[in-house]
Amino acid sequence: MDLKISKLSKFYGEDENRVEVLKKVTCEVKEGEICVLLGPSGSGKSTLLNIIGGIEVFEEGEVMLGNRSLHQMSKKGIDNYRRNHLGFVFQFYNLVSNLTVKENIEVCAYLSKKPLDITDLLKTLGLYEHKDKFPNQLSGGQQQRTAIGRALVKNPDIILCDEPTGALDYKTSKEILHLIQTINNKYHNTIIIVTHNQAIKEMAHRVMRLRDGAIIESYQNTTRIAAEELEW
Amino acid sequence: MKALNKRLKRDFKENIGRYGSIIILLIVVIGLISAFFTVGNSAKHTYQTTKAKSNVEDGQFIVEEAIEDSFIQTLEDDYNMTLYQDYYIDYIKDTITYRIYNTRDQVNKATIYQGYLPSKDNEIALDRIFCMNQGLAINDIITINNQDFIISGFVALSDYSSLFKNNTDLMMDTHTFSVAIVSDAGFKLLNQETITYKYSYVFNQDNLSEKKQRETASDLATTLYKQGITLSSILVSFDNQGIVFFIEDMGSDVPMMMALYGIFVVIIGFVFSIIIRSTVESEANMIGTLLASGYSKFQLMEHYLTLPVFVTCIGVIFGNICANTFMIDVFRTVYYSAYSLAPMQFHLNYVMVAFTSLLPIGLIVIINGGYLFRVLGMTPLRFLRKDVRKHKKRKYRKLPNVSFMNRFRLRVIIQNKASFIVLFAGIFFASFLLMFSLALTPMFRNFIDEINKSSIPNYQYILKKPIEYQQVEKFNLVSLEFDNYYTSDMMEISIYGIENDSSFYPEIDTTKDGIYLSEGVLKKTNKKIGDSITFYHPYLENKYQFEIVGICDYPSSLVGFISREYFNRSFDKSEDYFSGYFSDQKLDIDEKDRSTVITKEDVAAAGQQAISTFSQMTPLLMIASILVYLVVLFILSKVVIDRNALNMSYLKIFGYTNKEVRNVYLTSTLLVVALSLFISLPFIYVGLICVFEFVFMGLNSYIKFNLPMYLYIEIVAIGFVTYFVINLLHVRRINKIDMNDALKDRE
């Protein structure tokens, strides 16, 4: 399903403190694309991601997933939208600390009528040996892979990644990006990555650059670089 | 530190539900305990002051006929004592017994509670509690022996501070028994043929040891026997329930209340410990930063202990204020509706105020100080990494192959095992208290039912001298004593000799030369059929040994049965000797010929009295236990929710509905509550057996321990209702958890 955003505005605060954090943003991400959202802190990229994720509401504009409008969905409809169509990957992994790797993935498998095979997924993620470990027994990379597995297990239409390599070292970051690319190739999910890291744009199908709540640049990569070849 | 301590006020405000509920619980429990001790202390003081003023007897004996003055003088000289005539008449009207004394101005003097002592022949003073229970007021008229008496006053007699009609009675009887005082002229208007010749004695020498007093009483009994005087009973004041029961009852309550209070305080200490653990875990980054910045371990210990100690102090201060203002009235009412005491002057029990105040503060500092001392000894780095667990690596526990949701719940239970262990302890403690308070009434009701169902005759007439009646079953009776296996006290047993073809006890085989004992005697002596048992004469040195050949149906009492023929042989009586008649019908036996009439209702009345006495304590215990349920459940389940708030936020982001989130976290708590309730039951059963065995073992009666099934259901139902009340609060709390919380917490 394609994601279409048109004239999306988002405000924080009221009266004289009212700040427009997204200014009539319009963009489109095609099904199966990797889209990288770049921009400095405060540019509105995480807010845009949260709106796409149905976590934050917006005042003006429209967000369409396929032919369904987010604006017209009830609270329950939004819950179902997240449940059935989205997967989330966060900078700090946000794993449930008292569940094992496998159980963290099962958290989202539980929500899906047709989840991916967890054993296969664990092997794909390189986590099979660690499936019975708790998050505090894992490295950052392993934790992020678990988070990716949790997002992927529902086989969602869109995976939203908020700074997925922000807390990782260079080598591990590349491994995670490689994994994201592998997943995209294998399962064809749309993946939206919010990042500060300019280098990551090279692996994307589509790149958008935000500044002060507005998209200042949007283009498609004609040639993409494999994640393991990225340098920064 | 000053700046850091500013957050304590904020923490208190933010968690006012948590701290407020602990404060309320502390106020109620400390209030109840402190009030109990203050009133107990005051009542004890009042009792002792009155006892000293009233010249209470050191002992008493009852004889069949009045003793000649010359022999009284001999006894006084021989035993260095002063003997007082303390005659009384038991007047029975309907179910009520009035024990009427002549003016008592020398021994066992009356304390006037309201009104005045009788001076005219038509005036009577009655016991205060009896009048209260019967709704009698001063100037009301009661008719005794066809004479109208005006109630001139309410009195408390120091030898009847506990209203026992007979010294061997199981319970006080404040509803159908009253002591009364009339003037000398009034006493003469009563039926003189029914006088009980009671003599009270006071030793001329103070501070005689208990041993010496007992030896003197035994010697006195022998002297009276040798003089040919028929002694009905002799009693030293140490064994007189009317005199000592109050003090013994108070004494036995104190360790139990102290133990309950101690357990309660330990539970509250651990509740604080769970709160502190959870706070330390959630504030690990801040603690790490402070330690790294130069704060010492002890400064942080002081910081984290301040709020629990402050909350406890508030509870202690207000608890003691409530205790010594209005709560004392609750206990005063309890005491004054059970015991016949003079008006009470309050005396603060400083030792107990210190105990109720320092124990909780001390235990909270020790329990939590210990934890903080250990945990704050870790390096700042471990705090900064949020690695504050005792064991660095969480141990993987393989869970049973159940659905994911059930495994998720099990993980929540394992994660919060410390909270749930304290929760179990709280539920067990509250259920135990609740079961104890609820069990008393059915147990005594069962006691009454068993008596009513049993084959005990409706009337047992004990005669002063043998009078022949046609077609009425004769029996022989003697009161002996046996050794209580558990308490080593001497207990009284009634041994009946019955006819060979007794219509009341057909199951007893009178052809055997052996004794049938009631279940109560077997329990208290730890004997079984086939064993031999020795009984002792209460006043002489005679011993009687019997072989136990069976158990008889005489519930709740301490009795033995043998054949009349064997009885007369064993006790050196003539072949045709008998003591009285069993009958299901009322017999027309002249009062002057009969010594006592024991009715089935008399036996059952003890149970009824026990129900009314204990029923006053039941609501207090119920309130205390339900409060423990509510507070412990609320705080600990809230800790579980607070600890997992971020995880709940994640789940909501992933698409879990509020109901599904609640299903994971609240159902985990529900599982623990349900398990705690059910697992507690057998332990409560065993615990109560021990408690009741201890409570009932010394009674001159046998009360079977039984907990009806409906009590278990009630306990579980109360537990679940409490859980669901708390659950409603948590449902709102979980629904309010915002998804943005997960996005804000990015550390």
Interface residues (C-beta under 8 A of the other chain):
Chain A: S46 N50 G53 I55 E56 K76 D79 N80 R82 R83 N84 L86 F88 F90 Q91 F92 N94 V96 S97 N98 L99 T100 E103 E106 V107 C108 A109 Y110 L111 D132 K133 F134 N136 Q137 R150
Chain B: D387 K393 R394 Y396 K398 F404 M405 R407 F408 R411 V412 I414 Q415 L646 N647 Y650 L651 I653 F654 G655 Y656 T657 M739 N740 A742 L743 R746 E747
